[in-house]
Amino acid sequence: MVIGVKLGKLMHVPQLHIKVNHEKCISCKQCNKKCPMSLDVVGMVSKGQLSNTECILCGECIDICPKKVLRYSMKK
């Protein structure tokens, strides 16, 4: 996965990522509980970006969020 991300950036290929609107977050931590990779999603949301090489972009955090803080987006 890491190699694919680096190659995509090098080749300027649009990439799927999870976009964050941290102002809406109520820190309910449902995303942390639902993450199959046991990532600190709330911590990344508070920083304003969800970027971790272990994230598999499964979307579990997006689905469980009651305030719709997270969403899929394409990054150029």
N, CA, C and O atoms as CSV, one atom per row, in Angstrom:
chain,resi,resn,atom,element,x,y,z
A,1,MET,N,N,0.828,-1.201,0.000
A,1,MET,CA,C,0.000,0.000,0.000
A,1,MET,C,C,0.865,1.254,0.000
A,1,MET,O,O,0.573,2.213,-0.716
A,2,VAL,N,N,1.920,1.249,0.796
A,2,VAL,CA,C,2.801,2.418,0.889
A,2,VAL,C,C,3.460,2.684,-0.452
A,2,VAL,O,O,3.572,3.836,-0.872
A,3,ILE,N,N,3.897,1.626,-1.130
A,3,ILE,CA,C,4.548,1.795,-2.433
A,3,ILE,C,C,3.561,2.378,-3.439
A,3,ILE,O,O,3.925,3.243,-4.236
A,4,GLY,N,N,2.317,1.909,-3.405
A,4,GLY,CA,C,1.303,2.422,-4.315
A,4,GLY,C,C,1.033,3.908,-4.107
A,4,GLY,O,O,0.848,4.647,-5.074
A,5,VAL,N,N,1.009,4.344,-2.861
A,5,VAL,CA,C,0.793,5.756,-2.547
A,5,VAL,C,C,1.953,6.585,-3.077
A,5,VAL,O,O,1.744,7.633,-3.688
A,6,LYS,N,N,3.162,6.123,-2.848
A,6,LYS,CA,C,4.341,6.863,-3.316
A,6,LYS,C,C,4.397,6.919,-4.836
A,6,LYS,O,O,4.722,7.961,-5.404
A,7,LEU,N,N,4.083,5.810,-5.499
A,7,LEU,CA,C,4.064,5.810,-6.960
A,7,LEU,C,C,2.977,6.730,-7.500
A,7,LEU,O,O,3.194,7.446,-8.477
A,8,GLY,N,N,1.818,6.711,-6.872
A,8,GLY,CA,C,0.727,7.585,-7.300
A,8,GLY,C,C,1.091,9.054,-7.196
A,8,GLY,O,O,0.764,9.845,-8.081
A,9,LYS,N,N,1.768,9.420,-6.114
A,9,LYS,CA,C,2.202,10.808,-5.951
A,9,LYS,C,C,3.239,11.170,-6.997
A,9,LYS,O,O,3.195,12.259,-7.568
A,10,LEU,N,N,4.177,10.258,-7.253
A,10,LEU,CA,C,5.231,10.498,-8.234
A,10,LEU,C,C,4.656,10.669,-9.633
A,10,LEU,O,O,5.127,11.501,-10.408
A,11,MET,N,N,3.635,9.877,-9.954
A,11,MET,CA,C,3.034,9.917,-11.290
A,11,MET,C,C,1.887,10.920,-11.385
A,11,MET,O,O,1.283,11.065,-12.448
A,12,HIS,N,N,1.577,11.617,-10.285
A,12,HIS,CA,C,0.499,12.622,-10.244
A,12,HIS,C,C,-0.857,12.018,-10.606
A,12,HIS,O,O,-1.639,12.615,-11.345
A,13,VAL,N,N,-1.119,10.824,-10.072
A,13,VAL,CA,C,-2.389,10.128,-10.288
A,13,VAL,C,C,-3.318,10.479,-9.129
A,13,VAL,O,O,-2.905,10.406,-7.972
A,14,PRO,N,N,-4.572,10.861,-9.415
A,14,PRO,CA,C,-5.510,11.132,-8.319
A,14,PRO,C,C,-5.664,9.900,-7.426
A,14,PRO,O,O,-5.748,8.771,-7.908
A,15,GLN,N,N,-5.696,10.144,-6.119
A,15,GLN,CA,C,-5.761,9.041,-5.167
A,15,GLN,C,C,-6.927,9.220,-4.215
A,15,GLN,O,O,-7.270,10.336,-3.824
A,16,LEU,N,N,-7.529,8.100,-3.852
A,16,LEU,CA,C,-8.611,8.107,-2.883
A,16,LEU,C,C,-8.042,8.358,-1.494
A,16,LEU,O,O,-7.038,7.759,-1.110
A,17,HIS,N,N,-8.676,9.233,-0.753
A,17,HIS,CA,C,-8.287,9.460,0.642
A,17,HIS,C,C,-9.532,9.856,1.425
A,17,HIS,O,O,-10.601,10.067,0.850
A,18,ILE,N,N,-9.382,9.954,2.730
A,18,ILE,CA,C,-10.499,10.335,3.591
A,18,ILE,C,C,-10.296,11.772,4.027
A,18,ILE,O,O,-9.278,12.120,4.624
A,19,LYS,N,N,-11.284,12.599,3.720
A,19,LYS,CA,C,-11.228,14.019,4.048
A,19,LYS,C,C,-11.910,14.247,5.395
A,19,LYS,O,O,-12.879,13.567,5.732
A,20,VAL,N,N,-11.398,15.206,6.156
A,20,VAL,CA,C,-11.836,15.447,7.527
A,20,VAL,C,C,-12.395,16.865,7.680
A,20,VAL,O,O,-11.818,17.826,7.171
A,21,ASN,N,N,-13.515,16.982,8.382
A,21,ASN,CA,C,-14.037,18.283,8.807
A,21,ASN,C,C,-14.009,18.265,10.334
A,21,ASN,O,O,-15.023,17.997,10.979
A,22,HIS,N,N,-12.840,18.551,10.903
A,22,HIS,CA,C,-12.618,18.367,12.341
A,22,HIS,C,C,-13.470,19.269,13.227
A,22,HIS,O,O,-13.622,18.990,14.416
A,23,GLU,N,N,-14.018,20.326,12.684
A,23,GLU,CA,C,-14.846,21.240,13.486
A,23,GLU,C,C,-16.156,20.586,13.927
A,23,GLU,O,O,-16.721,20.970,14.951
A,24,LYS,N,N,-16.643,19.610,13.173
A,24,LYS,CA,C,-17.892,18.933,13.505
A,24,LYS,C,C,-17.714,17.813,14.531
A,24,LYS,O,O,-18.695,17.347,15.111
A,25,CYS,N,N,-16.479,17.380,14.759
A,25,CYS,CA,C,-16.210,16.214,15.600
A,25,CYS,C,C,-16.619,16.454,17.052
A,25,CYS,O,O,-16.300,17.492,17.631
A,26,ILE,N,N,-17.328,15.486,17.634
A,26,ILE,CA,C,-17.744,15.571,19.035
A,26,ILE,C,C,-16.949,14.607,19.919
A,26,ILE,O,O,-17.272,14.413,21.091
A,27,SER,N,N,-15.916,14.012,19.347
A,27,SER,CA,C,-15.029,13.072,20.057
A,27,SER,C,C,-15.774,11.926,20.737
A,27,SER,O,O,-15.486,11.581,21.883
A,28,CYS,N,N,-16.724,11.348,20.028
A,28,CYS,CA,C,-17.479,10.218,20.576
A,28,CYS,C,C,-16.664,8.920,20.541
A,28,CYS,O,O,-16.996,7.957,21.232
A,29,LYS,N,N,-15.613,8.898,19.746
A,29,LYS,CA,C,-14.674,7.777,19.612
A,29,LYS,C,C,-15.300,6.517,19.012
A,29,LYS,O,O,-14.744,5.426,19.141
A,30,GLN,N,N,-16.442,6.662,18.365
A,30,GLN,CA,C,-17.040,5.517,17.676
A,30,GLN,C,C,-16.145,5.053,16.529
A,30,GLN,O,O,-16.069,3.859,16.238
A,31,CYS,N,N,-15.472,5.996,15.883
A,31,CYS,CA,C,-14.582,5.654,14.769
A,31,CYS,C,C,-13.396,4.819,15.252
A,31,CYS,O,O,-12.982,3.884,14.568
A,32,ASN,N,N,-12.851,5.143,16.414
A,32,ASN,CA,C,-11.741,4.358,16.978
A,32,ASN,C,C,-12.181,2.933,17.279
A,32,ASN,O,O,-11.435,1.984,17.039
A,33,LYS,N,N,-13.387,2.785,17.800
A,33,LYS,CA,C,-13.892,1.453,18.146
A,33,LYS,C,C,-14.155,0.610,16.901
A,33,LYS,O,O,-13.980,-0.608,16.927
A,34,LYS,N,N,-14.569,1.247,15.824
A,34,LYS,CA,C,-14.952,0.533,14.597
A,34,LYS,C,C,-13.768,0.232,13.669
A,34,LYS,O,O,-13.866,-0.658,12.824
A,35,CYS,N,N,-12.663,0.951,13.812
A,35,CYS,CA,C,-11.502,0.803,12.918
A,35,CYS,C,C,-10.891,-0.598,13.041
A,35,CYS,O,O,-10.436,-0.977,14.121
A,36,PRO,N,N,-10.875,-1.374,11.941
A,36,PRO,CA,C,-10.307,-2.721,11.998
A,36,PRO,C,C,-8.785,-2.727,12.159
A,36,PRO,O,O,-8.201,-3.755,12.503
A,37,MET,N,N,-8.148,-1.592,11.914
A,37,MET,CA,C,-6.695,-1.499,12.047
A,37,MET,C,C,-6.293,-0.919,13.400
A,37,MET,O,O,-5.105,-0.724,13.658
A,38,SER,N,N,-7.258,-0.643,14.259
A,38,SER,CA,C,-7.030,-0.087,15.606
A,38,SER,C,C,-6.250,1.222,15.582
A,38,SER,O,O,-5.375,1.452,16.417
A,39,LEU,N,N,-6.578,2.071,14.620
A,39,LEU,CA,C,-5.916,3.371,14.509
A,39,LEU,C,C,-6.594,4.397,15.407
A,39,LEU,O,O,-7.768,4.257,15.749
A,40,ASP,N,N,-5.850,5.424,15.784
A,40,ASP,CA,C,-6.395,6.523,16.577
A,40,ASP,C,C,-7.016,7.544,15.623
A,40,ASP,O,O,-6.420,8.577,15.320
A,41,VAL,N,N,-8.213,7.233,15.163
A,41,VAL,CA,C,-8.899,8.082,14.185
A,41,VAL,C,C,-9.217,9.443,14.794
A,41,VAL,O,O,-9.040,10.466,14.133
A,42,VAL,N,N,-9.680,9.474,16.038
A,42,VAL,CA,C,-10.022,10.742,16.699
A,42,VAL,C,C,-8.788,11.644,16.782
A,42,VAL,O,O,-8.892,12.853,16.576
A,43,GLY,N,N,-7.644,11.077,17.078
A,43,GLY,CA,C,-6.407,11.846,17.147
A,43,GLY,C,C,-6.041,12.460,15.802
A,43,GLY,O,O,-5.612,13.611,15.728
A,44,MET,N,N,-6.217,11.675,14.736
A,44,MET,CA,C,-5.922,12.192,13.396
A,44,MET,C,C,-6.940,13.250,12.986
A,44,MET,O,O,-6.585,14.235,12.338
A,45,VAL,N,N,-8.199,13.054,13.358
A,45,VAL,CA,C,-9.237,14.039,13.043
A,45,VAL,C,C,-8.930,15.366,13.740
A,45,VAL,O,O,-9.094,16.431,13.146
A,46,SER,N,N,-8.488,15.304,14.987
A,46,SER,CA,C,-8.180,16.537,15.718
A,46,SER,C,C,-7.022,17.294,15.083
A,46,SER,O,O,-6.922,18.513,15.229
A,47,LYS,N,N,-6.141,16.575,14.374
A,47,LYS,CA,C,-5.034,17.218,13.651
A,47,LYS,C,C,-5.478,17.746,12.298
A,47,LYS,O,O,-4.755,18.505,11.653
A,48,GLY,N,N,-6.658,17.348,11.870
A,48,GLY,CA,C,-7.212,17.864,10.619
A,48,GLY,C,C,-6.919,17.023,9.394
A,48,GLY,O,O,-7.291,17.409,8.286
A,49,GLN,N,N,-6.265,15.888,9.560
A,49,GLN,CA,C,-6.030,15.022,8.403
A,49,GLN,C,C,-5.957,13.570,8.837
A,49,GLN,O,O,-5.415,13.240,9.892
A,50,LEU,N,N,-6.506,12.727,8.013
A,50,LEU,CA,C,-6.516,11.305,8.293
A,50,LEU,C,C,-5.481,10.660,7.373
A,50,LEU,O,O,-5.797,10.252,6.255
A,51,SER,N,N,-4.258,10.574,7.850
A,51,SER,CA,C,-3.210,9.964,7.036
A,51,SER,C,C,-2.370,9.050,7.905
A,51,SER,O,O,-1.706,9.485,8.845
A,52,ASN,N,N,-2.418,7.777,7.565
A,52,ASN,CA,C,-1.638,6.768,8.251
A,52,ASN,C,C,-1.378,5.663,7.236
A,52,ASN,O,O,-2.294,5.232,6.537
A,53,THR,N,N,-0.147,5.209,7.154
A,53,THR,CA,C,0.189,4.182,6.166
A,53,THR,C,C,-0.520,2.864,6.439
A,53,THR,O,O,-0.618,2.028,5.541
A,54,GLU,N,N,-1.012,2.658,7.647
A,54,GLU,CA,C,-1.720,1.425,7.983
A,54,GLU,C,C,-3.212,1.493,7.666
A,54,GLU,O,O,-3.904,0.476,7.729
A,55,CYS,N,N,-3.713,2.676,7.328
A,55,CYS,CA,C,-5.134,2.829,6.986
A,55,CYS,C,C,-5.412,2.131,5.655
A,55,CYS,O,O,-4.725,2.369,4.662
A,56,ILE,N,N,-6.431,1.264,5.649
A,56,ILE,CA,C,-6.772,0.515,4.437
A,56,ILE,C,C,-7.961,1.129,3.689
A,56,ILE,O,O,-8.469,0.532,2.740
A,57,LEU,N,N,-8.399,2.300,4.106
A,57,LEU,CA,C,-9.496,3.040,3.470
A,57,LEU,C,C,-10.775,2.207,3.368
A,57,LEU,O,O,-11.489,2.269,2.367
A,58,CYS,N,N,-11.054,1.432,4.412
A,58,CYS,CA,C,-12.237,0.566,4.407
A,58,CYS,C,C,-13.540,1.359,4.534
A,58,CYS,O,O,-14.585,0.908,4.065
A,59,GLY,N,N,-13.486,2.534,5.163
A,59,GLY,CA,C,-14.672,3.371,5.302
A,59,GLY,C,C,-15.512,3.084,6.531
A,59,GLY,O,O,-16.585,3.666,6.687
A,60,GLU,N,N,-15.054,2.208,7.405
A,60,GLU,CA,C,-15.810,1.909,8.625
A,60,GLU,C,C,-15.990,3.172,9.472
A,60,GLU,O,O,-17.061,3.390,10.039
A,61,CYS,N,N,-14.950,4.000,9.557
A,61,CYS,CA,C,-15.032,5.236,10.343
A,61,CYS,C,C,-16.024,6.217,9.716
A,61,CYS,O,O,-16.713,6.952,10.424
A,62,ILE,N,N,-16.088,6.222,8.398
A,62,ILE,CA,C,-17.019,7.104,7.694
A,62,ILE,C,C,-18.458,6.680,7.984
A,62,ILE,O,O,-19.318,7.516,8.260
A,63,ASP,N,N,-18.706,5.377,7.917
A,63,ASP,CA,C,-20.059,4.860,8.123
A,63,ASP,C,C,-20.577,5.066,9.542
A,63,ASP,O,O,-21.765,5.329,9.726
A,64,ILE,N,N,-19.705,4.952,10.554
A,64,ILE,CA,C,-20.140,4.991,11.957
A,64,ILE,C,C,-20.269,6.418,12.502
A,64,ILE,O,O,-20.934,6.623,13.518
A,65,CYS,N,N,-19.658,7.390,11.857
A,65,CYS,CA,C,-19.629,8.759,12.390
A,65,CYS,C,C,-21.019,9.401,12.399
A,65,CYS,O,O,-21.626,9.566,11.341
A,66,PRO,N,N,-21.535,9.767,13.590
A,66,PRO,CA,C,-22.876,10.352,13.665
A,66,PRO,C,C,-22.951,11.785,13.119
A,66,PRO,O,O,-24.028,12.244,12.741
A,67,LYS,N,N,-21.827,12.485,13.077
A,67,LYS,CA,C,-21.811,13.881,12.615
A,67,LYS,C,C,-21.276,14.044,11.200
A,67,LYS,O,O,-21.128,15.166,10.715
A,68,LYS,N,N,-20.983,12.924,10.532
A,68,LYS,CA,C,-20.475,12.942,9.147
A,68,LYS,C,C,-19.226,13.812,9.022
A,68,LYS,O,O,-19.120,14.640,8.117
A,69,VAL,N,N,-18.290,13.612,9.936
A,69,VAL,CA,C,-17.025,14.355,9.960
A,69,VAL,C,C,-16.107,13.883,8.838
A,69,VAL,O,O,-15.314,14.662,8.311
A,70,LEU,N,N,-16.215,12.616,8.476
A,70,LEU,CA,C,-15.326,12.008,7.492
A,70,LEU,C,C,-16.068,11.709,6.197
A,70,LEU,O,O,-17.261,11.402,6.196
A,71,ARG,N,N,-15.322,11.807,5.081
A,71,ARG,CA,C,-15.905,11.437,3.784
A,71,ARG,C,C,-14.784,11.079,2.823
A,71,ARG,O,O,-13.647,11.520,2.987
A,72,TYR,N,N,-15.115,10.277,1.822
A,72,TYR,CA,C,-14.147,9.937,0.793
A,72,TYR,C,C,-13.968,11.127,-0.141
A,72,TYR,O,O,-14.902,11.890,-0.384
A,73,SER,N,N,-12.751,11.272,-0.659
A,73,SER,CA,C,-12.455,12.330,-1.604
A,73,SER,C,C,-11.294,11.878,-2.481
A,73,SER,O,O,-10.566,10.952,-2.125
A,74,MET,N,N,-11.125,12.518,-3.603
A,74,MET,CA,C,-9.969,12.236,-4.468
A,74,MET,C,C,-8.951,13.360,-4.288
A,74,MET,O,O,-9.294,14.542,-4.307
A,75,LYS,N,N,-7.701,12.964,-4.116
A,75,LYS,CA,C,-6.611,13.918,-3.930
A,75,LYS,C,C,-5.726,13.878,-5.157
A,75,LYS,O,O,-5.347,12.805,-5.625
A,76,LYS,N,N,-5.394,15.056,-5.680
A,76,LYS,CA,C,-4.506,15.130,-6.833
A,76,LYS,C,C,-3.079,15.257,-6.413
A,76,LYS,O,O,-2.190,15.333,-7.260
